[in-house]
Amino acid sequence: MSAEPVARPAGSAEPAGPGPAADLPDLALLLVPPRARTGWRVVPARVVAMCVVELQKLRHDRTELYTRAVQPALWLLIFGETFTRLKAIPTGGIPYLDFLAPGIIAQSAMFIAIFYGIMIIWERDSGVLTKLLVTPTPRAALVTGKAFAAGVKAVLQAAVVVLLAAALGVAMTWNPLRLLGVVVAVVLGSAFFSCLSMAVAGLVLTRDRLMGIGQAITMPLFFASNALYPVDLMPGWLQAVSRANPLSYQVDALRGLLIGTPAHLPLDFAVLTLASGLGIAAASGLLGRLAR
């Protein structure tokens, strides 16, 4: 007897036999979503996402970039030009305006980052932070994303200051590798100061207190660094404070990269990297207090 072919329901697929079709993945994988990435595997994606979010904000409202460019412009135009004429501060034979420009770049980056904690308190008050904390994203990823978003803003601010300084006649290098080093130094310094701000936010918990503390620490950090004058001119106790101040290492790196003064670049970048790592750890540990 001849075997009759078995009728198959409409829409059913032929069984996969030997050949290329047998090597195809199981069709069930198309119906079951893959397991979500958890833990440290999501850190790079979350860091990039946070940076993109901050850039989106800046693209829709450029007012902050313009208004924050006023203060460094005043420092260069008034303070820098005046003390260049006075020749009151010895700077090793380079014009004072050239000496000052890298310090103003570091200052403007710090001023952007140091109030970053206010944003995270606002996110706590609006409920955004609580929603972020219940996701599988590690807290360190959230803090790192915000820290390097502050670095992106600081780089844009630094570009404005560099162009203004060049217009004023500051002799700076345009070597791409050195400018890349400038970007890294600005991002690392901004990451530390933004994490410092977020850590303080985790301690004080309110915007008013944070603004008061931020104003209380920014100017001492600035004046206790080598941004305005060489460290050798400081009294001994202030020199010790300057050597413990990450801003001094950022200014030293920027000065060596931009205008070619003697610098300690390996030490500068090592200190900035260590400070950024410690800042991320401290801010991550205190982030949970904001959501309570």
N, C-alpha and C positions, 0 to 999 in steps of 0.2 A: 504494500500500500504506500502510496506517496503521502508524505507529511504535508498537511495543509498549513499555510503560514498563519501564525497567530496574529489576530488583529490587535493593534495597539491603540490605546486612547489617543485622541487628538491632542497634539501639543507635547506628547512625551518624547524624550530624547532617546536616540539609539544608545545602547550601552557602549561605553568606550572600550574598544578592543586594543589589541597591540598596535602600536604606531604612534605618531605624533600626538593624536588626541588623548592618548593615555597619559601623556606627560603634563597635561594641563592641570592647574590647581583645582581643588575641590570647589564646585560651585557654591557650596555652603558658605565659603569665605565671603562671598558677595552679599550674603544676608546677615552675617554676624560682624559687627564693627570690631576693628582691632582694639586691643586693650590700650587704654590711655597711658601715655608715658607719665611716670611718677618719679619723685625724688630728684636727684641731681641731673637726670637726663633732660629735664625741662628748663634748666637754668639758662642755657644760651638763648633758647627761643623766648623766654620771658624777659630776659635782659633786652633783647632787640625789640620786643613788643613795647616795653616801657619807653624806650628811646623814640620809637616811632610815634607813640602817643604824644610825647612832649613836642616833637617836631610838628605834629598836626596842630597843636595848640598855638605854637609860634607862627605857623603859616596863616592861621585865621586871625591872629592878632599880633602884629609886629610892633605895637606901641611900646612894649617892654624893651625890645631891642634898641629902639630909638632913644627912649628916656634914659636907659642905663648907659648910653654912650656919652651923655652930657658930662657926668662926673669925671671920667678919665680924660675927656677933652679939656676940662677946666684944669686938671692937674698938669697936663702937658703944656697948655697954652699960658697959664698964669704962673704956676709954681716952677715948672721946668724952665721956661724962658727967663724968668726973673733970676733964678739962682745960677743959670748959665752966665748971665751978665755979671753977677756979683762975684763969681768964682770963690765962694766962701767955703765950699765943700770939696776937699781934694778927692779926685776920682781917678788918679793914675794917668793923667794926660789925655783922657777922653772928655769930650764935652759933657756937661752935666745932663743935658737933655737926652743924650744917648744912654747915659748911665741910668737915667730915671725911667725910660720907656719900658724896659722889661719888668720893672717893679710895678708900674701902673697896670700892665697886662695881668700880672698876678693878683694885684689888688682888685681889679674889676671882676676877675673870675671868682675870687673869694667872696666878694659882696653878693654875687649872684647865688652862690652855693650856700652861704651861711644862713640864709633865711628859708632854705628849702624845707625845714621842718614845719613851717607854717602851712605849707601845702598838704603835708600828710595829716596835720591836725584838722584841716578843712575836710579832707577825705574821711577822717573819722567821724566828724560831725554830720556829714552828708550820708553816711552809711556805706560809702564805697570801700573803705578799708576793711570793714567787717566782711563784705562779700569777697574781697580778695584773699583774706586770711582763711576762709573756709574752702578755697580751692586747693587742689593738690600741689600748687606751686610752693616751693620752699620759701620761707621768709627771707633767706639770704638772697634769693633771686629777685624778690620784690625790691629789696633795699639796693641791690646792685644795679638793677634797671633804673631806678630813680637816681642813683648816684651818677651813673654814666650819662643819663639824660641831662643832668646838671652840667656834666662835662661838655656835652654837645652845645648847650647854650653858651657856655663859657668860651668855647672855640669860636663861635660866631662873634661873640663880643671881642675876643682877642684879635680877630681879623679886622674889625673896625679900628681898634687901637693901633694895630700895625700899619694900616693904610694912613691913618692920621699922622702917626709918627714919621712915616716916609714922606708925607706931604710937608712936614715941618723940617725936613732935611736930616733926619736921623739916618746914619749910615748903618744899615742892617743887611744881613746876607739874604739872598733869595735862593740859596741852595736847597733843592727839594728835600734832600735827606735831613738837613738841619731843620727845615720847617716841619717835617714829619716828627722830629724830636720835640719841637715846640708844642705840637698838637698833643703828643703823649704826656708831656709835662703838665700842660694845662688840664687835660682830662684827669690825670691822677690827683693833682692838687684839688681840683673841684670835687672829685669823688670823696676825698677825705673830709673836706669842709662841709659838704652836704650830709655826709654820714654823721659828722659831729653835730650838725643841726638836728638831724632826726633822732640821734641819741638823747640830746637835750630835750627834744619834744617828748620822748618817752618818759622823761623824768618829771618835767613840769606840767605836761598834759594840757596846757591852755595856750592860746595864741598870744594873749597879753604878756604872760610871763616869758614866753619864748622871745618875743620882740624885745623886751627889756634886756634879757640875757644876751641876745644876739648883738644888740647895740653896745653892750658892756664889754664884749670880748673881741669884736672886729677891729676896733681902733688899736687896742693894746697889741693884738697880733700883728697889725700892720706896722706900727711904730717900733715894735720889738723885733723887727726883721731887718734885712739889709736892703729893703726896697728903696729907701730914701737916702741912705748914707752907708758908707762902708762899715763893716763890723769893727774894724780897728779903732774907729772914733768913739765907740761906745765905752761906758765904764765897765769894769770887770763883771759886775753882777748882771748887767744887761747883755753882755756878750754870752754869758752862760744861758740866759733865757733865749737869745737868738739861736744858739746852737740846738736848742730843744724845740724850736719852732719850725714846723714843716714848711711854712711859707718861705723861710730863708733858703731852704734847699730848692724850692721851686724857682725863686728869683735867681739863684745862682745858676741853675740849669738854663733858664731862659736867657740870662745875660751872656753865658758862654756860647749858646747856640746862635743867638741873634746878632750880637755885636762882637763876638770873638774874644771876650775877656777871659783870663785864666779861670777855669772852673773845675769842679770835681764831679764830672758827669756820672761816673759809676756810683759814687756815694749818693749823689742827689737822687738818682732814679731808684736806688735801693731804698732810701729812706721814704720816698714818696710811695713806693709800692707797699712797703711795710705799713706805713701809716694808713693807706687806703684799706688794706686788709683788716687791720685792727678796727678801723672805723666801721667797716661793713659788719664785722662780728659784733661790735658793741650795739650798733643800731638794730641788728637782727634780734639780739637778745632782749632789747627793750621794746620792740615793736608790739608785742602782745599786750603791754600795759595800756597802750592807747585804745585797744578794742574792748577793754573790760568795762 
